Amino acid sequence: MEKIKIIIITPSYRVQNLPKIFQSINFDYIFKWLIIYDGSKISPNFKQFQGNQKIVELVYKSLEGEIQGNAQRNKGLDYLSKNFSDQNIFVYFLDDDNIINPNFYKLLSEIKINHFYTFDQQRNRYVFCGENPKVYHIDLGMFLFDFKLVSNIRFRLDKYEADGMYVEECCNTDIKKHIYVPKIYNYYNYLGRNLLRRSYYRLFWFIRHFFSNKLKLFKIIKQKKP
């Protein structure tokens, strides 16, 4: 059977964050990183990673009335349909205010075709549970999926909550193919925090995990609704 290929899709206008995101991506696991720049803020000819065969850079300018980000994600999905429809592709959406959680790569060694995967997200002081793949109960960064199962589904362009709606619509095509992995594989808004705040929360979670795993003094609480 053909090897599963992981493609990351990132809609972007905060291009200053991309080098940090790049550093978090292990291309031994990732087949392609697809960046779709917001053409209302970025030059049509903008390129930041020219010459890197693992990175595809596109520009899409949202039309009037379209919510930015969703239109760029759809552009990325259209690109996959055109170029990789005959391959075993899994898709992961990574926003440009985030980095890859290093534990995410552990999941990639376990996935199987014909499935949707959701998992937990580390927020500031709690863990957002990914068990319920429904709008308002899931974040797009907590979702990894076999593209061929839902290659025809696209994001709503008129809804700010379109990310959760997209996850729900995908999983509802066959909820039996949804697998919840009760582990933290995603950060929330990591690059949206300043350096001091990021350092504080990294220390906070290190201490919390140490005591919960080693001394069993604290239990990490998972919250199912933010």
Helices and strands as residue ranges (DSSP letters): E 5-12, G 15-17, H 18-24, E 30-38, E 55-60, H 70-84, E 89-93, H 104-108, E 116-122, E 127-128, G 140-142, E 143-146, G 147-149, H 162-172, G 175-177, E 178-187, G 190-192, H 195-210, I 211-215, E 222-223
